[in-house]
Each structure stands twice: as structure tokens, then as C-alpha cells.
Amino acid sequence: MIEKTTRINALYDFYQQLLTEKQRNYMEMYYAEDFSLGEISETSNVSRQAIYDNIRRTEHMLEEYEKKLSLYQKFLKRQALLQELHALVKNNNEQELKEKVEQIIEIE
């Protein structure tokens, strides 16, 4: 469950501007503020089932955006390469350092 929450939060960070205000509000309350569906329902004057359906649809939308745009996956690749670069800099390995920089540049 923690992995799913972490992934959805990351996808939300990348794609939140593509969501409606209502979707953003529900996702922030549910994932960032840790509100229960009942608490969101009371706050929004909407049924618990409607909140649940909206959050699930929004999660699906975020996954679809990621399938098409891959912003999160590219971010993870860059982070991994930057960590490798950091190690290479510490070891003064100039040739491998150049190769890693080229890999970062090639990520679309």
C-alpha cells in the first residue's frame, strides 16, 4: 500500500495541472492530508461512494498520463544516473563520467 501511495503522490506531482480542481482537492485530501473517504464526503457534501469513484478514476487517469508521457519514469532514470555520476565524480573516473552525462542527455 505504501508503494501505491508513493507512486500516486509522485504521479500527482507531475500531472496535477491536467486534473480538474475537484479532482485535485479530493486527491490532496485523500493522499496528502490522509483524510478518510467519510471525512472528504462530509467536507464536500458528496456521498462517500462518489468520492471513492472520483479518486479511483483520477488514479487511473494519472496512470494513463504516465503511460503516454512517462515523466515519472524519465525522472527516476535521471535520478539513478545522477547518483551514478556522483559516485564517479568522487572516484575521479573521467571516461565513465562522460558516458553517464551522454546517457542523461539522451533521455527524452
C-alpha positions as CSV (number, residue, x, y, z in Angstrom):
1,M,0.0,0.0,0.0
2,I,2.8,2.4,0.8
3,E,4.3,1.8,-2.7
4,K,1.0,2.6,-4.3
5,T,0.6,5.8,-2.2
6,T,4.2,6.9,-3.0
7,R,3.6,6.3,-6.7
8,I,0.3,8.1,-6.8
9,N,1.8,11.0,-5.0
10,A,4.6,11.2,-7.5
11,L,2.3,10.9,-10.4
12,Y,0.1,13.6,-8.9
13,D,3.1,15.9,-8.6
14,F,3.9,15.5,-12.2
15,Y,0.4,15.6,-13.7
16,Q,-1.8,17.6,-11.2
17,Q,-2.2,20.5,-13.7
18,L,-4.1,18.2,-16.0
19,L,-6.7,17.5,-13.4
20,T,-9.8,19.4,-12.5
21,E,-9.9,21.5,-9.3
22,K,-12.3,19.0,-7.7
23,Q,-10.0,16.1,-8.6
24,R,-7.0,17.9,-7.2
25,N,-8.9,18.7,-4.0
26,Y,-10.0,15.1,-3.4
27,M,-6.6,13.7,-4.2
28,E,-4.9,16.2,-1.9
29,M,-7.3,15.4,0.9
30,Y,-7.0,11.7,0.5
31,Y,-3.3,11.2,-0.2
32,A,-1.5,14.3,1.1
33,E,-3.7,15.1,4.2
34,D,-4.7,11.5,4.9
35,F,-8.4,12.2,5.1
36,S,-10.8,9.2,5.1
37,L,-13.4,8.9,2.4
38,G,-16.0,9.7,5.0
39,E,-14.2,12.8,6.1
40,I,-13.9,14.0,2.5
41,S,-17.6,13.2,2.0
42,E,-18.6,15.3,4.9
43,T,-16.4,18.2,3.9
44,S,-17.6,18.1,0.3
45,N,-21.3,17.3,0.9
46,V,-21.0,14.4,-1.6
47,S,-21.5,10.7,-1.0
48,R,-18.7,8.5,0.2
49,Q,-19.2,6.3,-3.0
50,A,-18.9,9.4,-5.2
51,I,-15.6,10.4,-3.6
52,Y,-14.3,6.8,-3.9
53,D,-15.3,6.6,-7.6
54,N,-13.7,10.0,-8.3
55,I,-10.4,9.1,-6.6
56,R,-10.2,5.7,-8.4
57,R,-10.9,7.4,-11.8
58,T,-8.3,10.1,-11.1
59,E,-5.7,7.4,-10.1
60,H,-6.5,5.7,-13.4
61,M,-6.1,9.0,-15.3
62,L,-2.7,9.6,-13.6
63,E,-1.6,6.1,-14.7
64,E,-2.8,6.8,-18.3
65,Y,-0.9,10.1,-18.4
66,E,2.2,8.3,-17.2
67,K,1.8,5.6,-19.9
68,K,1.7,8.3,-22.6
69,L,4.2,10.8,-21.3
70,S,6.5,8.8,-19.0
71,L,7.5,11.9,-17.0
72,Y,7.9,10.0,-13.7
73,Q,9.8,7.1,-15.4
74,K,12.2,9.6,-17.0
75,F,12.7,11.3,-13.7
76,L,13.6,8.0,-12.0
77,K,16.1,7.3,-14.8
78,R,17.7,10.7,-14.4
79,Q,17.9,10.3,-10.6
80,A,19.6,6.9,-10.9
81,L,22.1,8.3,-13.4
82,L,22.8,11.3,-11.2
83,Q,23.6,9.1,-8.3
84,E,26.0,7.1,-10.5
85,L,27.5,10.4,-11.7
86,H,28.0,11.5,-8.1
87,A,29.9,8.3,-7.4
88,L,32.1,8.7,-10.5
89,V,32.9,12.3,-9.6
90,K,34.0,11.1,-6.1
91,N,36.2,8.5,-7.8
92,N,37.5,10.9,-10.5
93,N,36.6,8.4,-13.2
94,E,36.5,10.9,-16.2
95,Q,35.7,8.5,-19.0
96,E,32.7,6.8,-17.3
97,L,31.6,10.3,-16.2
98,K,31.5,11.5,-19.8
99,E,29.5,8.4,-20.7
100,K,26.9,8.9,-18.0
101,V,26.5,12.6,-19.0
102,E,25.8,11.4,-22.5
103,Q,23.1,9.0,-21.2
104,I,21.4,11.8,-19.3
105,I,21.4,14.0,-22.4
106,E,19.8,11.1,-24.5
107,I,16.8,10.7,-22.1
108,E,13.8,12.1,-23.9
